[in-house]
């Protein structure tokens, strides 16, 4: 029996979460992508709290012209700036079951350019 896209992504996501966990010193940079938007969060898994977040729905990003990949890069830079504001430089990247390609890759590369270390 073939798996649906969602079931396949959930399996990959569970496999990733066995290895990748975030702490307060090195939070998990989790990326979620919908058809139109992209979201990024810094998560401390030990306390179960989100330390910072950014999305393409924020006013300055939503108003900017560009395609979805360019807006994803803006989200990556924004999450890097918010991480620096709370003194976080080291993170672990969680692609959340998505392929490291396109918008997910764009967020990761922009966050690295913004000063985050994976």
Rosetta blueprint (number, residue, H / E / L):
1 X L
2 X L
3 X L
4 X L
5 X H
6 X H
7 X H
8 X H
9 X H
10 X H
11 X H
12 X H
13 X H
14 X H
15 X H
16 X H
17 X H
18 X H
19 X H
20 X L
21 X L
22 X L
23 X L
24 X L
25 X L
26 X L
27 X L
28 X E
29 X E
30 X E
31 X E
32 X E
33 X E
34 X L
35 X L
36 X L
37 X L
38 X E
39 X E
40 X E
41 X E
42 X E
43 X E
44 X E
45 X L
46 X L
47 X L
48 X L
49 X E
50 X E
51 X E
52 X E
53 X E
54 X E
55 X E
56 X L
57 X L
58 X L
59 X H
60 X H
61 X H
62 X H
63 X H
64 X L
65 X L
66 X L
67 X L
68 X H
69 X H
70 X H
71 X H
72 X H
73 X H
74 X H
75 X H
76 X H
77 X H
78 X H
79 X H
80 X H
81 X H
82 X H
83 X H
84 X H
85 X H
86 X L
87 X L
88 X L
89 X L
90 X E
91 X L
92 X E
93 X E
94 X E
95 X L
96 X L
97 X L
98 X L
99 X L
100 X L
101 X L
102 X L
103 X H
104 X H
105 X H
106 X H
107 X H
108 X H
109 X H
110 X H
111 X H
112 X H
113 X H
114 X L
115 X L
116 X L
117 X E
118 X L
